[in-house]
Amino acid sequence: MRTQIVMDHTGDSRHTFDEADQAAVAEAEKRFLELTGAGFTAAQRTGSGESTIVRSFDPTAEEVLFVPRLVGG
Amino acid sequence: MGSPLVTIEMMTGLSPAAIAALTGAALPDAAAHARATALLREWLTPEQLRQFDADGCFEVVGCDSGLRYRLKHGRVDALDREGATIFSLCFHPGGQFASGDVMLAQKIALESDENATLAVTNFIPRRRFGG
């Protein structure tokens, strides 16, 4: 199972999908495009505490975190 | 500075529930803060986790400049070699988020996309904090 984690006021909301389920993968990709299109940054852990920005949807990514657009305070 | 939630709480002394009742805004509650902190801890390096457990803050290195930054409850300080603050940054995810989420967002931003982050941040010179 793969997981998409979206930061929100509850802490975060999680969406899991089976990469072997085409319909679920399509929904996950749609969610990825909607969130990144709305300004969210997608990030993935690559090692022990290291992370990279995810620029395109990857159905094999174990866990992707969506961070809201940053603003100056 | 820091997340809007922290700022409003500090300035008014009102609880998140009271603020939400007054404004109609959905604010993070205690469960959200705990959830966000747990997520943050999953994303920290072993050294960052050690720092966080010890002092409630941790350091990151900017991916483009190599500068060290200290993150503490939404505050971001750029550090010199001795650990003194050179200047501070003010940026956070837009909206109402628990402090753990704010710190995680700041960590990812500086470690993965520092230049883009600096383009949106507000800079606060060191002298405002008395040196």
N, CA and C atoms of all chains as a GROMACS GRO file, in nm:
protein
  612
    1MET      N    1   0.084  -0.120   0.000
    1MET     CA    2   0.000   0.000   0.000
    1MET      C    3   0.087   0.125   0.000
    2ARG      N    4   0.048   0.223  -0.074
    2ARG     CA    5   0.117   0.351  -0.080
    2ARG      C    6   0.034   0.455  -0.007
    3THR      N    7   0.101   0.558   0.042
    3THR     CA    8   0.030   0.657   0.124
    3THR      C    9   0.060   0.798   0.077
    4GLN      N   10  -0.045   0.878   0.070
    4GLN     CA   11  -0.033   1.022   0.046
    4GLN      C   12  -0.078   1.092   0.174
    5ILE      N   13   0.010   1.176   0.229
    5ILE     CA   14  -0.017   1.246   0.354
    5ILE      C   15  -0.033   1.394   0.323
    6VAL      N   16  -0.145   1.451   0.361
    6VAL     CA   17  -0.173   1.592   0.333
    6VAL      C   18  -0.181   1.669   0.464
    7MET      N   19  -0.095   1.768   0.480
    7MET     CA   20  -0.100   1.851   0.601
    7MET      C   21  -0.230   1.931   0.602
    8ASP      N   22  -0.296   1.934   0.719
    8ASP     CA   23  -0.415   2.017   0.734
    8ASP      C   24  -0.432   2.052   0.881
    9HIS      N   25  -0.545   2.116   0.918
    9HIS     CA   26  -0.562   2.164   1.054
    9HIS      C   27  -0.580   2.052   1.156
   10THR      N   28  -0.601   1.930   1.109
   10THR     CA   29  -0.613   1.817   1.201
   10THR      C   30  -0.476   1.755   1.230
   11GLY      N   31  -0.375   1.813   1.168
   11GLY     CA   32  -0.241   1.753   1.172
   11GLY      C   33  -0.211   1.705   1.030
   12ASP      N   34  -0.281   1.601   0.990
   12ASP     CA   35  -0.268   1.555   0.853
   12ASP      C   36  -0.381   1.456   0.822
   13SER      N   37  -0.410   1.442   0.694
   13SER     CA   38  -0.505   1.342   0.647
   13SER      C   39  -0.429   1.246   0.557
   14ARG      N   40  -0.463   1.120   0.566
   14ARG     CA   41  -0.386   1.018   0.493
   14ARG      C   42  -0.477   0.942   0.395
   15HIS      N   43  -0.422   0.920   0.277
   15HIS     CA   44  -0.492   0.846   0.173
   15HIS      C   45  -0.402   0.733   0.127
   16THR      N   46  -0.451   0.610   0.140
   16THR     CA   47  -0.371   0.496   0.097
   16THR      C   48  -0.429   0.437  -0.031
   17PHE      N   49  -0.343   0.376  -0.110
   17PHE     CA   50  -0.391   0.311  -0.231
   17PHE      C   51  -0.300   0.194  -0.265
   18ASP      N   52  -0.359   0.101  -0.337
   18ASP     CA   53  -0.287  -0.017  -0.384
   18ASP      C   54  -0.236   0.014  -0.524
   19GLU      N   55  -0.104   0.010  -0.540
   19GLU     CA   56  -0.045   0.044  -0.669
   19GLU      C   57  -0.084  -0.054  -0.779
   20ALA      N   58  -0.142  -0.168  -0.742
   20ALA     CA   59  -0.186  -0.265  -0.842
   20ALA      C   60  -0.330  -0.238  -0.887
   21ASP      N   61  -0.396  -0.146  -0.820
   21ASP     CA   62  -0.534  -0.110  -0.852
   21ASP      C   63  -0.533   0.013  -0.942
   22GLN      N   64  -0.562  -0.004  -1.069
   22GLN     CA   65  -0.552   0.105  -1.165
   22GLN      C   66  -0.642   0.223  -1.130
   23ALA      N   67  -0.762   0.191  -1.085
   23ALA     CA   68  -0.855   0.299  -1.050
   23ALA      C   69  -0.802   0.379  -0.931
   24ALA      N   70  -0.746   0.308  -0.834
   24ALA     CA   71  -0.692   0.376  -0.715
   24ALA      C   72  -0.570   0.458  -0.753
   25VAL      N   73  -0.489   0.407  -0.842
   25VAL     CA   74  -0.371   0.481  -0.887
   25VAL      C   75  -0.414   0.607  -0.960
   26ALA      N   76  -0.515   0.595  -1.042
   26ALA     CA   77  -0.565   0.712  -1.116
   26ALA      C   78  -0.616   0.817  -1.020
   27GLU      N   79  -0.685   0.775  -0.915
   27GLU     CA   80  -0.736   0.869  -0.815
   27GLU      C   81  -0.622   0.935  -0.741
   28ALA      N   82  -0.519   0.857  -0.710
   28ALA     CA   83  -0.403   0.912  -0.640
   28ALA      C   84  -0.331   1.013  -0.728
   29GLU      N   85  -0.320   0.983  -0.854
   29GLU     CA   86  -0.255   1.077  -0.945
   29GLU      C   87  -0.337   1.205  -0.957
   30LYS      N   88  -0.467   1.191  -0.964
   30LYS     CA   89  -0.554   1.308  -0.968
   30LYS      C   90  -0.535   1.394  -0.844
   31ARG      N   91  -0.528   1.329  -0.729
   31ARG     CA   92  -0.506   1.402  -0.604
   31ARG      C   93  -0.371   1.473  -0.608
   32PHE      N   94  -0.268   1.405  -0.657
   32PHE     CA   95  -0.135   1.464  -0.668
   32PHE      C   96  -0.140   1.590  -0.754
   33LEU      N   97  -0.204   1.580  -0.869
   33LEU     CA   98  -0.209   1.694  -0.961
   33LEU      C   99  -0.292   1.809  -0.903
   34GLU      N  100  -0.400   1.776  -0.836
   34GLU     CA  101  -0.483   1.880  -0.776
   34GLU      C  102  -0.408   1.955  -0.666
   35LEU      N  103  -0.342   1.880  -0.581
   35LEU     CA  104  -0.271   1.943  -0.469
   35LEU      C  105  -0.152   2.025  -0.516
   36THR      N  106  -0.072   1.968  -0.604
   36THR     CA  107   0.044   2.044  -0.652
   36THR      C  108  -0.001   2.162  -0.738
   37GLY      N  109  -0.110   2.144  -0.809
   37GLY     CA  110  -0.164   2.256  -0.886
   37GLY      C  111  -0.216   2.368  -0.798
   38ALA      N  112  -0.257   2.332  -0.677
   38ALA     CA  113  -0.305   2.432  -0.582
   38ALA      C  114  -0.192   2.494  -0.500
   39GLY      N  115  -0.070   2.452  -0.527
   39GLY     CA  116   0.044   2.513  -0.459
   39GLY      C  117   0.109   2.428  -0.353
   40PHE      N  118   0.055   2.310  -0.330
   40PHE     CA  119   0.120   2.221  -0.233
   40PHE      C  120   0.252   2.171  -0.290
   41THR      N  121   0.349   2.150  -0.203
   41THR     CA  122   0.475   2.089  -0.240
   41THR      C  123   0.472   1.943  -0.199
   42ALA      N  124   0.507   1.854  -0.292
   42ALA     CA  125   0.512   1.712  -0.260
   42ALA      C  126   0.654   1.676  -0.225
   43ALA      N  127   0.671   1.603  -0.115
   43ALA     CA  128   0.805   1.565  -0.070
   43ALA      C  129   0.806   1.419  -0.031
   44GLN      N  130   0.924   1.362  -0.041
   44GLN     CA  131   0.939   1.220  -0.011
   44GLN      C  132   1.064   1.202   0.073
   45ARG      N  133   1.057   1.114   0.170
   45ARG     CA  134   1.175   1.081   0.250
   45ARG      C  135   1.264   0.988   0.168
   46THR      N  136   1.393   1.021   0.162
   46THR     CA  137   1.484   0.937   0.082
   46THR      C  138   1.578   0.857   0.170
   47GLY      N  139   1.593   0.895   0.290
   47GLY     CA  140   1.684   0.823   0.379
   47GLY      C  141   1.652   0.858   0.521
   48SER      N  142   1.748   0.852   0.604
   48SER     CA  143   1.727   0.879   0.745
   48SER      C  144   1.715   1.029   0.770
   49GLY      N  145   1.593   1.081   0.755
   49GLY     CA  146   1.570   1.222   0.780
   49GLY      C  147   1.594   1.312   0.661
   50GLU      N  148   1.633   1.254   0.549
   50GLU     CA  149   1.655   1.334   0.429
   50GLU      C  150   1.530   1.332   0.341
   51SER      N  151   1.512   1.438   0.265
   51SER     CA  152   1.392   1.445   0.183
   51SER      C  153   1.422   1.510   0.049
   52THR      N  154   1.338   1.482  -0.048
   52THR     CA  155   1.349   1.546  -0.179
   52THR      C  156   1.211   1.590  -0.224
   53ILE      N  157   1.210   1.689  -0.310
   53ILE     CA  158   1.085   1.736  -0.368
   53ILE      C  159   1.043   1.638  -0.477
   54VAL      N  160   0.918   1.605  -0.481
   54VAL     CA  161   0.863   1.516  -0.583
   54VAL      C  162   0.795   1.600  -0.689
   55ARG      N  163   0.846   1.596  -0.811
   55ARG     CA  164   0.797   1.684  -0.918
   55ARG      C  165   0.688   1.619  -1.001
   56SER      N  166   0.686   1.486  -1.004
   56SER     CA  167   0.585   1.418  -1.084
   56SER      C  168   0.532   1.297  -1.007
   57PHE      N  169   0.413   1.256  -1.041
   57PHE     CA  170   0.347   1.145  -0.971
   57PHE      C  171   0.422   1.014  -0.995
   58ASP      N  172   0.447   0.944  -0.887
   58ASP     CA  173   0.514   0.814  -0.893
   58ASP      C  174   0.430   0.715  -0.812
   59PRO      N  175   0.361   0.623  -0.876
   59PRO     CA  176   0.273   0.530  -0.805
   59PRO      C  177   0.349   0.432  -0.716
   60THR      N  178   0.480   0.425  -0.736
   60THR     CA  179   0.558   0.331  -0.654
   60THR      C  180   0.617   0.396  -0.529
   61ALA      N  181   0.603   0.527  -0.518
   61ALA     CA  182   0.655   0.595  -0.400
   61ALA      C  183   0.579   0.549  -0.277
   62GLU      N  184   0.650   0.503  -0.178
   62GLU     CA  185   0.586   0.444  -0.060
   62GLU      C  186   0.503   0.547   0.017
   63GLU      N  187   0.558   0.668   0.030
   63GLU     CA  188   0.489   0.770   0.109
   63GLU      C  189   0.526   0.907   0.056
   64VAL      N  190   0.428   0.988   0.024
   64VAL     CA  191   0.450   1.123  -0.023
   64VAL      C  192   0.374   1.220   0.068
   65LEU      N  193   0.444   1.324   0.110
   65LEU     CA  194   0.386   1.426   0.199
   65LEU      C  195   0.356   1.552   0.119
   66PHE      N  196   0.240   1.607   0.137
   66PHE     CA  197   0.200   1.730   0.069
   66PHE      C  198   0.199   1.845   0.169
   67VAL      N  199   0.285   1.943   0.142
   67VAL     CA  200   0.302   2.058   0.230
   67VAL      C  201   0.238   2.180   0.167
   68PRO      N  202   0.153   2.253   0.238
   68PRO     CA  203   0.087   2.372   0.180
   68PRO      C  204   0.189   2.477   0.136
   69ARG      N  205   0.144   2.560   0.044
   69ARG     CA  206   0.228   2.668  -0.006
   69ARG      C  207   0.280   2.755   0.109
   70LEU      N  208   0.407   2.788   0.102
   70LEU     CA  209   0.468   2.870   0.206
   70LEU      C  210   0.445   3.018   0.178
   71VAL      N  211   0.424   3.092   0.286
   71VAL     CA  212   0.406   3.236   0.275
   71VAL      C  213   0.498   3.305   0.375
   72GLY      N  214   0.533   3.428   0.344
   72GLY     CA  215   0.612   3.505   0.438
   72GLY      C  216   0.527   3.546   0.557
   73GLY      N  217   0.587   3.547   0.677
   73GLY     CA  218   0.514   3.582   0.797
   73GLY      C  219   0.538   3.725   0.840
   74MET      N  220   0.551   3.643   1.366
   74MET     CA  221   0.648   3.538   1.342
   74MET      C  222   0.587   3.406   1.386
   75GLY      N  223   0.623   3.298   1.315
   75GLY     CA  224   0.568   3.168   1.350
   75GLY      C  225   0.431   3.153   1.289
   76SER      N  226   0.362   3.045   1.325
   76SER     CA  227   0.233   3.020   1.265
   76SER      C  228   0.131   3.118   1.322
   77PRO      N  229   0.026   3.146   1.244
   77PRO     CA  230  -0.080   3.236   1.293
   77PRO      C  231  -0.139   3.188   1.424
   78LEU      N  232  -0.152   3.056   1.439
   78LEU     CA  233  -0.211   3.002   1.560
   78LEU      C  234  -0.129   3.041   1.682
   79VAL      N  235   0.002   3.021   1.671
   79VAL     CA  236   0.088   3.052   1.784
   79VAL      C  237   0.081   3.201   1.814
   80THR      N  238   0.081   3.283   1.710
   80THR     CA  239   0.079   3.427   1.729
   80THR      C  240  -0.050   3.470   1.798
   81ILE      N  241  -0.164   3.421   1.752
   81ILE     CA  242  -0.292   3.461   1.810
   81ILE      C  243  -0.302   3.415   1.955
   82GLU      N  244  -0.259   3.295   1.983
   82GLU     CA  245  -0.262   3.246   2.121
   82GLU      C  246  -0.175   3.331   2.211
   83MET      N  247  -0.056   3.364   2.161
   83MET     CA  248   0.036   3.442   2.243
   83MET      C  249  -0.019   3.581   2.268
   84MET      N  250  -0.081   3.641   2.169
   84MET     CA  251  -0.124   3.779   2.182
   84MET      C  252  -0.253   3.793   2.263
   85THR      N  253  -0.339   3.694   2.258
   85THR     CA  254  -0.470   3.708   2.323
   85THR      C  255  -0.484   3.625   2.450
   86GLY      N  256  -0.407   3.519   2.461
   86GLY     CA  257  -0.422   3.430   2.575
   86GLY      C  258  -0.543   3.340   2.560
   87LEU      N  259  -0.611   3.348   2.445
   87LEU     CA  260  -0.730   3.266   2.423
   87LEU      C  261  -0.689   3.126   2.381
   88SER      N  262  -0.769   3.030   2.415
   88SER     CA  263  -0.744   2.893   2.375
   88SER      C  264  -0.780   2.876   2.228
   89PRO      N  265  -0.726   2.773   2.162
   89PRO     CA  266  -0.763   2.748   2.022
   89PRO      C  267  -0.914   2.733   2.004
   90ALA      N  268  -0.981   2.671   2.099
   90ALA     CA  269  -1.126   2.652   2.089
   90ALA      C  270  -1.198   2.786   2.094
   91ALA      N  271  -1.150   2.875   2.181
   91ALA     CA  272  -1.213   3.006   2.192
   91ALA      C  273  -1.191   3.087   2.066
   92ILE      N  274  -1.071   3.079   2.013
   92ILE     CA  275  -1.040   3.152   1.889
   92ILE      C  276  -1.128   3.100   1.775
   93ALA      N  277  -1.141   2.970   1.766
   93ALA     CA  278  -1.223   2.910   1.662
   93ALA      C  279  -1.368   2.954   1.674
   94ALA      N  280  -1.417   2.961   1.798
   94ALA     CA  281  -1.556   3.002   1.820
   94ALA      C  282  -1.576   3.146   1.777
   95LEU      N  283  -1.478   3.230   1.800
   95LEU     CA  284  -1.489   3.371   1.765
   95LEU      C  285  -1.477   3.394   1.615
   96THR      N  286  -1.388   3.320   1.553
   96THR     CA  287  -1.357   3.346   1.413
   96THR      C  288  -1.424   3.251   1.316
   97GLY      N  289  -1.470   3.138   1.367
   97GLY     CA  290  -1.526   3.038   1.278
   97GLY      C  291  -1.419   2.959   1.203
   98ALA      N  292  -1.292   2.986   1.233
   98ALA     CA  293  -1.183   2.917   1.166
   98ALA      C  294  -1.156   2.781   1.231
   99ALA      N  295  -1.116   2.686   1.148
   99ALA     CA  296  -1.080   2.554   1.199
   99ALA      C  297  -0.936   2.559   1.245
  100LEU      N  298  -0.914   2.544   1.375
  100LEU     CA  299  -0.780   2.552   1.430
  100LEU      C  300  -0.734   2.416   1.480
  101PRO      N  301  -0.603   2.392   1.478
  101PRO     CA  302  -0.552   2.265   1.531
  101PRO      C  303  -0.580   2.252   1.680
  102ASP      N  304  -0.627   2.135   1.721
  102ASP     CA  305  -0.648   2.111   1.863
  102ASP      C  306  -0.532   2.028   1.917
  103ALA      N  307  -0.544   1.983   2.041
  103ALA     CA  308  -0.434   1.909   2.103
  103ALA      C  309  -0.402   1.782   2.026
  104ALA      N  310  -0.504   1.716   1.975
  104ALA     CA  311  -0.481   1.593   1.899
  104ALA      C  312  -0.404   1.624   1.770
  105ALA      N  313  -0.437   1.736   1.708
  105ALA     CA  314  -0.367   1.776   1.586
  105ALA      C  315  -0.221   1.807   1.617
  106HIS      N  316  -0.197   1.874   1.726
  106HIS     CA  317  -0.059   1.906   1.764
  106HIS      C  318   0.020   1.778   1.788
  107ALA      N  319  -0.041   1.682   1.855
  107ALA     CA  320   0.027   1.555   1.883
  107ALA      C  321   0.055   1.479   1.753
  108ARG      N  322  -0.043   1.481   1.665
  108ARG     CA  323  -0.028   1.412   1.537
  108ARG      C  324   0.082   1.476   1.454
  109ALA      N  325   0.084   1.607   1.453
  109ALA     CA  326   0.185   1.680   1.376
  109ALA      C  327   0.326   1.657   1.433
  110THR      N  328   0.336   1.653   1.564
  110THR     CA  329   0.466   1.630   1.626
  110THR      C  330   0.515   1.489   1.595
  111ALA      N  331   0.424   1.393   1.595
  111ALA     CA  332   0.462   1.256   1.562
  111ALA      C  333   0.513   1.247   1.418
  112LEU      N  334   0.446   1.316   1.328
  112LEU     CA  335   0.489   1.317   1.188
  112LEU      C  336   0.626   1.383   1.174
  113LEU      N  337   0.643   1.494   1.241
  113LEU     CA  338   0.772   1.563   1.238
  113LEU      C  339   0.884   1.469   1.284
  114ARG      N  340   0.862   1.401   1.393
  114ARG     CA  341   0.965   1.313   1.448
  114ARG      C  342   1.004   1.204   1.348
  115GLU      N  343   0.910   1.159   1.269
  115GLU     CA  344   0.938   1.056   1.168
  115GLU      C  345   1.031   1.108   1.059
  116TRP      N  346   1.029   1.240   1.035
  116TRP     CA  347   1.104   1.298   0.926
  116TRP      C  348   1.238   1.357   0.968
  117LEU      N  349   1.270   1.355   1.096
  117LEU     CA  350   1.396   1.411   1.143
  117LEU      C  351   1.510   1.311   1.129
  118THR      N  352   1.631   1.363   1.108
  118THR     CA  353   1.748   1.277   1.112
  118THR      C  354   1.771   1.236   1.259
  119PRO      N  355   1.853   1.135   1.282
  119PRO     CA  356   1.880   1.097   1.422
  119PRO      C  357   1.934   1.213   1.505
  120GLU      N  358   2.023   1.294   1.446
  120GLU     CA  359   2.080   1.407   1.519
  120GLU      C  360   1.973   1.514   1.545
  121GLN      N  361   1.890   1.541   1.445
  121GLN     CA  362   1.783   1.638   1.464
  121GLN      C  363   1.686   1.591   1.572
  122LEU      N  364   1.656   1.463   1.573
  122LEU     CA  365   1.566   1.409   1.674
  122LEU      C  366   1.627   1.422   1.814
  123ARG      N  367   1.756   1.400   1.822
  123ARG     CA  368   1.824   1.416   1.951
  123ARG      C  369   1.814   1.561   1.999
  124GLN      N  370   1.838   1.654   1.907
  124GLN     CA  371   1.828   1.797   1.940
  124GLN      C  372   1.685   1.832   1.981
  125PHE      N  373   1.589   1.783   1.908
  125PHE     CA  374   1.449   1.815   1.934
  125PHE      C  375   1.406   1.763   2.070
  126ASP      N  376   1.445   1.642   2.102
  126ASP     CA  377   1.409   1.584   2.231
  126ASP      C  378   1.476   1.659   2.346
  127ALA      N  379   1.596   1.708   2.322
  127ALA     CA  380   1.671   1.777   2.427
  127ALA      C  381   1.623   1.920   2.448
  128ASP      N  382   1.601   1.993   2.336
  128ASP     CA  383   1.577   2.137   2.347
  128ASP      C  384   1.450   2.187   2.280
  129GLY      N  385   1.377   2.098   2.216
  129GLY     CA  386   1.256   2.142   2.148
  129GLY      C  387   1.284   2.215   2.018
  130CYS      N  388   1.408   2.206   1.971
  130CYS     CA  389   1.446   2.268   1.845
  130CYS      C  390   1.547   2.180   1.775
  131PHE      N  391   1.574   2.210   1.650
  131PHE     CA  392   1.674   2.133   1.578
  131PHE      C  393   1.730   2.218   1.466
  132GLU      N  394   1.842   2.174   1.410
  132GLU     CA  395   1.910   2.250   1.304
  132GLU      C  396   1.898   2.179   1.170
  133VAL      N  397   1.891   2.260   1.067
  133VAL     CA  398   1.892   2.207   0.931
  133VAL      C  399   2.000   2.284   0.854
  134VAL      N  400   2.042   2.229   0.741
  134VAL     CA  401   2.139   2.295   0.655
  134VAL      C  402   2.072   2.329   0.524
  135GLY      N  403   2.079   2.454   0.485
  135GLY     CA  404   2.020   2.497   0.360
  135GLY      C  405   2.086   2.427   0.243
  136CYS      N  406   2.005   2.372   0.153
  136CYS     CA  407   2.058   2.291   0.044
  136CYS      C  408   2.134   2.373  -0.059
  137ASP      N  409   2.106   2.502  -0.068
  137ASP     CA  410   2.173   2.586  -0.168
  137ASP      C  411   2.288   2.668  -0.111
  138SER      N  412   2.276   2.715   0.011
  138SER     CA  413   2.377   2.803   0.069
  138SER      C  414   2.471   2.731   0.165
  139GLY      N  415   2.427   2.620   0.221
  139GLY     CA  416   2.506   2.553   0.324
  139GLY      C  417   2.493   2.617   0.460
  140LEU      N  418   2.410   2.720   0.472
  140LEU     CA  419   2.388   2.787   0.601
  140LEU      C  420   2.317   2.692   0.698
  141ARG      N  421   2.352   2.707   0.825
  141ARG     CA  422   2.280   2.634   0.928
  141ARG      C  423   2.164   2.718   0.978
  142TYR      N  424   2.051   2.655   0.994
  142TYR     CA  425   1.932   2.722   1.048
  142TYR      C  426   1.884   2.644   1.170
  143ARG      N  427   1.840   2.719   1.271
  143ARG     CA  428   1.780   2.655   1.388
  143ARG      C  429   1.629   2.679   1.383
  144LEU      N  430   1.552   2.573   1.394
  144LEU     CA  431   1.408   2.580   1.390
  144LEU      C  432   1.352   2.552   1.529
  145LYS      N  433   1.272   2.646   1.579
  145LYS     CA  434   1.214   2.628   1.712
  145LYS      C  435   1.076   2.690   1.716
  146HIS      N  436   0.974   2.607   1.726
  146HIS     CA  437   0.836   2.652   1.737
  146HIS      C  438   0.801   2.758   1.633
  147GLY      N  439   0.840   2.730   1.510
  147GLY     CA  440   0.806   2.820   1.402
  147GLY      C  441   0.908   2.928   1.374
  148ARG      N  442   0.996   2.952   1.469
  148ARG     CA  443   1.100   3.053   1.448
  148ARG      C  444   1.217   2.990   1.374
  149VAL      N  445   1.274   3.064   1.278
  149VAL     CA  446   1.386   3.013   1.200
  149VAL      C  447   1.502   3.112   1.210
  150ASP      N  448   1.611   3.072   1.267
  150ASP     CA  449   1.728   3.157   1.284
  150ASP      C  450   1.844   3.102   1.202
  151ALA      N  451   1.906   3.189   1.121
  151ALA     CA  452   2.027   3.151   1.050
  151ALA      C  453   2.145   3.170   1.147
  152LEU      N  454   2.235   3.073   1.150
  152LEU     CA  455   2.340   3.072   1.251
  152LEU      C  456   2.479   3.089   1.190
  153ASP      N  457   2.569   3.152   1.267
  153ASP     CA  458   2.708   3.157   1.227
  153ASP      C  459   2.780   3.034   1.282
  154ARG      N  460   2.912   3.029   1.266
  154ARG     CA  461   2.987   2.910   1.306
  154ARG      C  462   2.980   2.883   1.456
  155GLU      N  463   2.960   2.990   1.533
  155GLU     CA  464   2.952   2.975   1.679
  155GLU      C  465   2.811   2.947   1.727
  156GLY      N  466   2.716   2.944   1.636
  156GLY     CA  467   2.579   2.917   1.676
  156GLY      C  468   2.498   3.040   1.711
  157ALA      N  469   2.557   3.159   1.688
  157ALA     CA  470   2.484   3.283   1.715
  157ALA      C  471   2.396   3.317   1.595
  158THR      N  472   2.287   3.388   1.624
  158THR     CA  473   2.193   3.423   1.518
  158THR      C  474   2.247   3.535   1.430
  159ILE      N  475   2.250   3.510   1.300
  159ILE     CA  476   2.291   3.613   1.204
  159ILE      C  477   2.170   3.695   1.165
  160PHE      N  478   2.063   3.627   1.129
  160PHE     CA  479   1.936   3.689   1.098
  160PHE      C  480   1.829   3.582   1.114
  161SER      N  481   1.705   3.625   1.111
  161SER     CA  482   1.594   3.531   1.125
  161SER      C  483   1.505   3.538   1.002
  162LEU      N  484   1.437   3.428   0.978
  162LEU     CA  485   1.343   3.420   0.866
  162LEU      C  486   1.202   3.403   0.920
  163CYS      N  487   1.106   3.455   0.847
  163CYS     CA  488   0.968   3.437   0.887
  163CYS      C  489   0.890   3.383   0.769
  164PHE      N  490   0.860   3.256   0.772
  164PHE     CA  491   0.778   3.195   0.670
  164PHE      C  492   0.710   3.071   0.729
  165HIS      N  493   0.598   3.037   0.675
  165HIS     CA  494   0.524   2.922   0.728
  165HIS      C  495   0.420   2.880   0.626
  166PRO      N  496   0.365   2.760   0.637
  166PRO     CA  497   0.258   2.720   0.545
  166PRO      C  498   0.137   2.810   0.566
  167GLY      N  499   0.076   2.855   0.458
  167GLY     CA  500  -0.040   2.941   0.468
  167GLY      C  501  -0.158   2.868   0.528
  168GLY      N  502  -0.221   2.926   0.629
  168GLY     CA  503  -0.335   2.862   0.695
  168GLY      C  504  -0.303   2.829   0.839
  169GLN      N  505  -0.391   2.752   0.901
  169GLN     CA  506  -0.377   2.718   1.042
  169GLN      C  507  -0.321   2.578   1.056
  170PHE      N  508  -0.198   2.569   1.107
  170PHE     CA  509  -0.133   2.439   1.121
  170PHE      C  510  -0.068   2.425   1.256
  171ALA      N  511  -0.064   2.304   1.306
  171ALA     CA  512   0.002   2.276   1.432
  171ALA      C  513   0.152   2.301   1.419
  172SER      N  514   0.215   2.330   1.532
  172SER     CA  515   0.356   2.370   1.528
  172SER      C  516   0.446   2.262   1.468
  173GLY      N  517   0.414   2.136   1.489
  173GLY     CA  518   0.494   2.028   1.432
  173GLY      C  519   0.490   2.031   1.280
  174ASP      N  520   0.374   2.059   1.224
  174ASP     CA  521   0.361   2.070   1.080
  174ASP      C  522   0.438   2.191   1.028
  175VAL      N  523   0.432   2.300   1.101
  175VAL     CA  524   0.504   2.421   1.060
  175VAL      C  525   0.654   2.393   1.055
  176MET      N  526   0.705   2.330   1.158
  176MET     CA  527   0.848   2.301   1.163
  176MET      C  528   0.888   2.202   1.055
  177LEU      N  529   0.806   2.104   1.029
  177LEU     CA  530   0.838   2.007   0.925
  177LEU      C  531   0.837   2.074   0.788
  178ALA      N  532   0.740   2.159   0.764
  178ALA     CA  533   0.735   2.232   0.637
  178ALA      C  534   0.858   2.320   0.620
  179GLN      N  535   0.900   2.386   0.727
  179GLN     CA  536   1.020   2.471   0.721
  179GLN      C  537   1.145   2.386   0.696
  180LYS      N  538   1.154   2.273   0.761
  180LYS     CA  539   1.270   2.184   0.741
  180LYS      C  540   1.280   2.139   0.595
  181ILE      N  541   1.170   2.088   0.543
  181ILE     CA  542   1.170   2.038   0.405
  181ILE      C  543   1.204   2.151   0.309
  182ALA      N  544   1.148   2.268   0.334
  182ALA     CA  545   1.170   2.382   0.244
  182ALA      C  546   1.318   2.421   0.239
  183LEU      N  547   1.382   2.430   0.353
  183LEU     CA  548   1.521   2.473   0.356
  183LEU      C  549   1.617   2.364   0.309
  184GLU      N  550   1.586   2.241   0.338
  184GLU     CA  551   1.675   2.131   0.300
  184GLU      C  552   1.658   2.090   0.155
  185SER      N  553   1.542   2.118   0.096
  185SER     CA  554   1.515   2.070  -0.039
  185SER      C  555   1.501   2.180  -0.143
  186ASP      N  556   1.462   2.300  -0.102
  186ASP     CA  557   1.433   2.407  -0.198
  186ASP      C  558   1.461   2.542  -0.134
  187GLU      N  559   1.582   2.561  -0.088
  187GLU     CA  560   1.614   2.679  -0.008
  187GLU      C  561   1.596   2.810  -0.083
  188ASN      N  562   1.648   2.820  -0.205
  188ASN     CA  563   1.638   2.946  -0.279
  188ASN      C  564   1.494   2.988  -0.301
  189ALA      N  565   1.411   2.893  -0.337
  189ALA     CA  566   1.270   2.924  -0.358
  189ALA      C  567   1.205   2.968  -0.227
  190THR      N  568   1.248   2.910  -0.119
  190THR     CA  569   1.194   2.947   0.012
  190THR      C  570   1.235   3.089   0.050
  191LEU      N  571   1.360   3.121   0.027
  191LEU     CA  572   1.408   3.255   0.062
  191LEU      C  573   1.338   3.362  -0.021
  192ALA      N  574   1.289   3.324  -0.137
  192ALA     CA  575   1.220   3.421  -0.223
  192ALA      C  576   1.087   3.466  -0.164
  193VAL      N  577   1.028   3.387  -0.075
  193VAL     CA  578   0.898   3.423  -0.020
  193VAL      C  579   0.905   3.465   0.127
  194THR      N  580   1.022   3.446   0.188
  194THR     CA  581   1.031   3.470   0.331
  194THR      C  582   1.052   3.618   0.361
  195ASN      N  583   1.019   3.656   0.483
  195ASN     CA  584   1.053   3.787   0.534
  195ASN      C  585   1.180   3.773   0.620
  196PHE      N  586   1.275   3.865   0.598
  196PHE     CA  587   1.400   3.860   0.673
  196PHE      C  588   1.392   3.953   0.793
  197ILE      N  589   1.443   3.908   0.904
  197ILE     CA  590   1.443   3.988   1.026
  197ILE      C  591   1.588   4.000   1.072
  198PRO      N  592   1.640   4.123   1.070
  198PRO     CA  593   1.781   4.140   1.108
  198PRO      C  594   1.805   4.106   1.255
  199ARG      N  595   1.927   4.072   1.287
  199ARG     CA  596   1.960   4.026   1.421
  199ARG      C  597   1.937   4.132   1.527
  200ARG      N  598   1.955   4.260   1.492
  200ARG     CA  599   1.950   4.363   1.595
  200ARG      C  600   1.813   4.371   1.661
  201ARG      N  601   1.708   4.323   1.596
  201ARG     CA  602   1.575   4.329   1.657
  201ARG      C  603   1.563   4.241   1.779
  202PHE      N  604   1.658   4.144   1.791
  202PHE     CA  605   1.652   4.054   1.904
  202PHE      C  606   1.760   4.085   2.006
  203GLY      N  607   1.816   4.200   1.996
  203GLY     CA  608   1.913   4.243   2.096
  203GLY      C  609   2.047   4.176   2.079
  204GLY      N  610   2.077   4.127   1.960
  204GLY     CA  611   2.207   4.067   1.936
  204GLY      C  612   2.212   3.918   1.962
   0.00000   0.00000   0.00000
